[in-house]
Amino acid sequence: MKEHHALSQTRAWVERVIMKYNLCPFARREVEADTIRYAEIDSEELPSALETLFLECQYLDQHPNVATTLCVLTQGFADFDQYLELVELANALLQMQGYEGVYQLASFHPDYCFAGEPEADPANFTNRSPWPTIHLIREESMARALAAYDNPEEIPERNVAFARKRGAEFFLSMLAGIKKQ
């Protein structure tokens, strides 16, 4: 079965933006070890998307060699507010299904905007991706990675400073190049 182009574009974004510019200092190890799963959620309906996300949790349960999953939403959730509703419900689902403390979610979207920040702020590009994406992270792995990293609380501040220094045009150009693939 052929991979949806959104998955290859997301993989390119991880390698050419997230890893290359060290926005996530833990990404390189997982990319090089090929332990990131890229999974498509091809539903535009909340219940079906949540079900697929839950199935990805079960997949991670059964495959401890997979470090993390990027769930790429290919059919819906282009509207940022609708996407945020999905993320909120996904967090509630994790809690209801007993996954609180096992997995956590990170959120990426083409129109990502931090609450209270102007939409044009280049800092938003630290969470902007080619496609709406929910990142399922193993909390145990994240705790180990953070414990081995000096001053992990400075990562977001460093990323914001980097994004503002590079500017929106830099990121828009990178994302446009990735989306042309």
N, C-alpha and C positions, 0 to 999 in steps of 0.2 A: 504494500500500500504506500502510495506516494505521500511524503510529508507536506503538510500545508505550508505555503510560503511564509506565513506568520511565524512559524516555529524557526525556520532558518533565519529570518530577519531578527527574531529575538535572540537567537544564538549569536548572530553577528553583533548585535547591540551589547550583549554581555562581554564579548571579546574586545570589541573596538571602542567601547565607551567605559563600561563598568570596570573591566580588568585593566585596560590600557592606561586609564587615568586614575586607577586605584581608588575609585569611589567606594568600592567594597574591598578592603584589604584581605578578605578571606576568599574572594572569588578565584584568584589565580590558581590556588592549590586545587580547587574543585574542577576548574576548567581543564587543567593539565592532567588531572587524574580521571577525567571524563566521568565524573560522578553526579553531574547535573542532569536531571530528567526534564525534558521539554514536552509538556502534555497539552493537547488542544482541548479546550472547552468550546464546543461548537453550537451551544444553545444561546438563544437570546431571552430565554425565560428563566426567571429566578429559581424556581424549584429544580429544574433540570440542571442548571449550572451548579447549584449547591450540591446536588446529588453527585455530579461528576467530581467536584472538589472533595467530597467525602470519600469517594472511591479512590482518589489519589492519596488520601491519608492511609487508607487500607493498603494501597500499593506500597507506600513507604514502610508500613508495618511489616510487610512480607519481604521487603528487599532492603535489608540493612546496609548493603553496599552502595545504595543510592543515597547521596548526601542530602539532596534537596530537590524540589520540583518547582519549576516555573510553569504555572497554569496560564496558558495564553488564551484569551477570550477572542475567538475569531469571528463570531456572528453577531454579537450584541455588545452592549455596554460601552458604546462609543461616547454616550452622554456621561460626563463625569459624575453628575449627581446620582444617576442610576447605578453607576459603578460603585460609588461610595455606599449606596444602600446594599449592594451585593456584599461588599467587604464587611459591613456591619453585621449582616445576617450570617456571613461565613464565620465570623468570630463567635457569634452566638451558637452556631452549629457545632463548632469545635468544643465549646464548653459543654453543650448538651450531650455530646457523644463521648465525653470523657477524655478529650484530647487537650484540655487545658493543661499546660505544663509539659506537654509532649511536643506539640507543634505550635508555632506562631506564624502569623501572616505578615508579610511586607507587601506594600501596595505600590504599583507602578501604572501609569496611564499616560497616553499622549497629551492630555490636557491637565495633568496633575498640577494642583495649586494648593500650597500649604494654607491652612486656615488662617485668616487674618492677613495674608500676604497679597500684594498686588499680583494679578495674573502675569504681568510682564516681568516680574522679578526673575532674573536668571537662576536664582536658587531653586526654583521649581524644577529645573532640569535635572536635579539630582534624583528625582523620582519620575521623570518622564521617559517613556519607553515607546517603541514603535507601535505596540498593541497594548490594550488593557491586559494587565498581567497581575496575578496573585501569586506571590512567592511563598511556598510552604517550607518552613525552616524547622529543622529538628532542634528543639530547645537545648537538649543535652550537648549537641555539637556546637551550638552557638555559645553556650556557657564555657565550654573548653577553649574555644577560639578567643573569646573575650578575656579569659583569665591569662592567656599567653600573650596578650597584646598590651603594650604600654599605653595607658591613657585612652581607652576605647571611647570614653565619653566625648573626646575631642573629634571623633570621626565626622559627625554631622557638621560641626562648625568648620572643620577643614574643607569639607565638600562644598558648603555654602560659599566660603571664601573663594575656592577654586572656580565655582560656577559663575560667580559675580565677576571675577577677574577675566574669565574667558568670554563671557557675555552670551546673550541669547542667540545671536547669529551663528556663533561657533557650533552650538548644540543643534540649532535648526538645520545647519548644513550637514552635520554628521547624521542626524536622523533621516534627512531627505535622501542622503546617499544610501543608507541602509534600506530604506523603503523602495528604492529603485531596483533592488536585487530581484 
